[in-house]
Amino acid sequence: MSAVTEAPARSPRQVVGAYVALTKPRVIELLLITTIPAMLLAQRGLPPLWLIACTLAGGTLAAGSANALNCYVDADIDSVMKRTGARPLARNTIPPRNALVFGVVLGVVSFGFLWLTTNLMSAAFAVATILFYIFVYTLVLKRRTSQNIIWGGMAGCMPVIIGWSAVTGAVAWPALVMFGVIFFWTPPHTWALAMKFKEDYARAGVPMLPVVATAQQVTRQIVIYSWVTVVCTLLLAPVTSWVYVAVAAVSGVWFVVFAHRLHGVVRRGGSTNTMGFFHLSNLYLMLVFCGLAVDAVIGLPVLGLPF
């Protein structure tokens, strides 16, 4: 009679680490990069530190909820992709039912926490973001259309709306412009990554643009969206000073130059460094929003330029 092989026992630290991994902490970094500058610009200075801390904590819980639920829904995809094969559900380190309950609980806690510490509007935006990410992007768009990341990326734009509304209790046009910056930045950023892992996405049956289009078509779209992103950053000039405008303009030129360079290499049939552009796009977004934060804290007179 053969012995039954049991799964090795996991230490409390390993279990906690697996649940933390469900929340995709690296993805949540975008929350920090964009939420704080949005709050600083809304205040045109430094809001109360407790408000910043509570908004970030509630937003982190909401993002963790969305990511955990995404892992639950996409467990079948993650298990066949090399890039995501180490995720907890792909490796069966956490029962799927536990991941589902964990994600739902995080979402409920994020709503209650934000309502108590900020306002109902910010809490409602956080829940709407979770629902959109799961039911619109993950369940509908991701597996059905190459436009998935364009519209699905709207969920990643919401931290600026949540941050602005936490300070003001409303949503004004500068918050919508910041939303637009992230909205147009997301496709070129994600497509660069998808070009690197094209075979992964194809194997999983996810029709990312690089899977269904040529490299030249993809990089042409990267160039277009990069230009629109840079133009969108400059629309914040009326509510900022020359400090932000200078940062946005210089970093924007740098960003589009590399986008054109990537497209040029592809047109010539050369070897492309798409991950280089992927990491560069992260740095570009960080520079823009850091410039926004510094500008708001310094408090120089705004340019007030007409559109």
Solvent accessible surface area in square Angstrom, and as a share of the most:
residue,aa,sasa,rsa
1,M,245,1.09
2,S,102,0.66
3,A,98,0.76
4,V,129,0.74
5,T,130,0.76
6,E,143,0.64
7,A,79,0.62
8,P,107,0.67
9,A,103,0.80
10,R,100,0.36
11,S,50,0.32
12,P,111,0.70
13,R,213,0.78
14,Q,109,0.48
15,V,62,0.35
16,V,91,0.52
17,G,38,0.37
18,A,12,0.10
19,Y,49,0.19
20,V,76,0.43
21,A,43,0.34
22,L,0,0.00
23,T,18,0.11
24,K,25,0.11
25,P,64,0.40
26,R,194,0.71
27,V,86,0.50
28,I,19,0.10
29,E,90,0.40
30,L,38,0.19
31,L,10,0.05
32,L,85,0.43
33,I,50,0.25
34,T,0,0.00
35,T,1,0.00
36,I,54,0.27
37,P,8,0.05
38,A,0,0.00
39,M,0,0.00
40,L,10,0.05
41,L,8,0.04
42,A,21,0.16
43,Q,86,0.38
44,R,73,0.27
45,G,15,0.15
46,L,106,0.53
47,P,2,0.02
48,P,63,0.39
49,L,125,0.62
50,W,150,0.52
51,L,16,0.08
52,I,17,0.08
53,A,59,0.45
54,C,24,0.14
55,T,1,0.01
56,L,28,0.14
57,A,43,0.33
58,G,0,0.00
59,G,3,0.03
60,T,51,0.30
61,L,50,0.25
62,A,6,0.05
63,A,29,0.22
64,G,2,0.02
65,S,1,0.00
66,A,8,0.06
67,N,6,0.03
68,A,0,0.00
69,L,21,0.10
70,N,3,0.02
71,C,2,0.01
72,Y,77,0.29
73,V,35,0.20
74,D,0,0.00
75,A,27,0.21
76,D,82,0.42
77,I,4,0.02
78,D,5,0.03
79,S,63,0.41
80,V,69,0.40
81,M,7,0.03
82,K,172,0.73
83,R,89,0.33
84,T,3,0.02
85,G,29,0.27
86,A,76,0.59
87,R,55,0.20
88,P,6,0.04
89,L,13,0.07
90,A,19,0.15
91,R,152,0.55
92,N,122,0.62
93,T,36,0.21
94,I,6,0.03
95,P,73,0.46
96,P,77,0.48
97,R,177,0.64
98,N,60,0.31
99,A,0,0.00
100,L,63,0.31
101,V,72,0.42
102,F,51,0.21
103,G,0,0.00
104,V,74,0.42
105,V,75,0.43
106,L,25,0.13
107,G,9,0.08
108,V,99,0.57
109,V,72,0.41
110,S,0,0.00
111,F,58,0.24
112,G,26,0.25
113,F,66,0.28
114,L,0,0.00
115,W,130,0.46
116,L,157,0.78
117,T,33,0.19
118,T,27,0.16
119,N,36,0.19
120,L,88,0.44
121,M,75,0.34
122,S,0,0.00
123,A,0,0.00
124,A,48,0.37
125,F,54,0.22
126,A,0,0.00
127,V,45,0.26
128,A,52,0.40
129,T,21,0.12
130,I,12,0.06
131,L,92,0.46
132,F,52,0.21
133,Y,41,0.15
134,I,9,0.05
135,F,117,0.49
136,V,55,0.32
137,Y,18,0.07
138,T,0,0.00
139,L,75,0.37
140,V,73,0.42
141,L,30,0.15
142,K,23,0.10
143,R,86,0.32
144,R,165,0.60
145,T,39,0.23
146,S,23,0.15
147,Q,77,0.34
148,N,0,0.00
149,I,18,0.09
150,I,11,0.06
151,W,128,0.45
152,G,2,0.02
153,G,7,0.07
154,M,64,0.28
155,A,11,0.09
156,G,26,0.25
157,C,0,0.00
158,M,27,0.12
159,P,17,0.11
160,V,0,0.00
161,I,7,0.04
162,I,11,0.05
163,G,0,0.00
164,W,20,0.07
165,S,0,0.00
166,A,8,0.06
167,V,32,0.18
168,T,65,0.38
169,G,38,0.36
170,A,50,0.39
171,V,52,0.30
172,A,41,0.32
173,W,100,0.35
174,P,7,0.05
175,A,0,0.00
176,L,104,0.52
177,V,18,0.11
178,M,0,0.00
179,F,37,0.15
180,G,11,0.11
181,V,1,0.01
182,I,0,0.00
183,F,26,0.11
184,F,59,0.25
185,W,10,0.03
186,T,16,0.09
187,P,0,0.00
188,P,0,0.00
189,H,24,0.11
190,T,20,0.11
191,W,2,0.01
192,A,0,0.00
193,L,25,0.13
194,A,0,0.00
195,M,31,0.14
196,K,119,0.50
197,F,52,0.22
198,K,82,0.35
199,E,118,0.53
200,D,6,0.03
201,Y,12,0.04
202,A,49,0.38
203,R,124,0.45
204,A,21,0.16
205,G,51,0.49
206,V,1,0.00
207,P,26,0.16
208,M,4,0.02
209,L,20,0.10
210,P,5,0.03
211,V,41,0.24
212,V,88,0.51
213,A,20,0.16
214,T,79,0.46
215,A,49,0.38
216,Q,71,0.31
217,Q,86,0.38
218,V,0,0.00
219,T,0,0.00
220,R,99,0.36
221,Q,63,0.28
222,I,0,0.00
223,V,15,0.08
224,I,83,0.42
225,Y,34,0.13
226,S,0,0.00
227,W,121,0.43
228,V,57,0.33
229,T,0,0.00
230,V,12,0.07
231,V,82,0.47
232,C,12,0.07
233,T,0,0.00
234,L,67,0.33
235,L,69,0.34
236,L,2,0.01
237,A,9,0.07
238,P,20,0.12
239,V,36,0.20
240,T,0,0.00
241,S,0,0.00
242,W,162,0.57
243,V,23,0.13
244,Y,0,0.00
245,V,36,0.21
246,A,44,0.34
247,V,50,0.29
248,A,0,0.00
249,A,39,0.31
250,V,109,0.63
251,S,7,0.05
252,G,0,0.00
253,V,92,0.53
254,W,80,0.28
255,F,0,0.00
256,V,9,0.05
257,V,64,0.37
258,F,66,0.28
259,A,1,0.01
260,H,85,0.38
261,R,134,0.49
262,L,12,0.06
263,H,24,0.11
264,G,16,0.15
265,V,36,0.20
266,V,20,0.11
267,R,157,0.57
268,R,180,0.66
269,G,68,0.65
270,G,40,0.38
271,S,112,0.73
272,T,51,0.30
273,N,108,0.55
274,T,9,0.05
275,M,44,0.20
276,G,29,0.28
277,F,8,0.03
278,F,28,0.12
279,H,101,0.45
280,L,17,0.08
281,S,0,0.00
282,N,61,0.31
283,L,74,0.37
284,Y,0,0.00
285,L,2,0.01
286,M,75,0.34
287,L,66,0.33
288,V,2,0.01
289,F,1,0.01
290,C,65,0.39
291,G,6,0.06
292,L,1,0.01
293,A,17,0.13
294,V,75,0.43
295,D,0,0.00
296,A,0,0.00
297,V,87,0.50
298,I,90,0.46
299,G,44,0.42
300,L,61,0.30
301,P,112,0.71
302,V,71,0.41
303,L,69,0.34
304,G,48,0.46
305,L,91,0.45
306,P,122,0.77
307,F,163,0.68
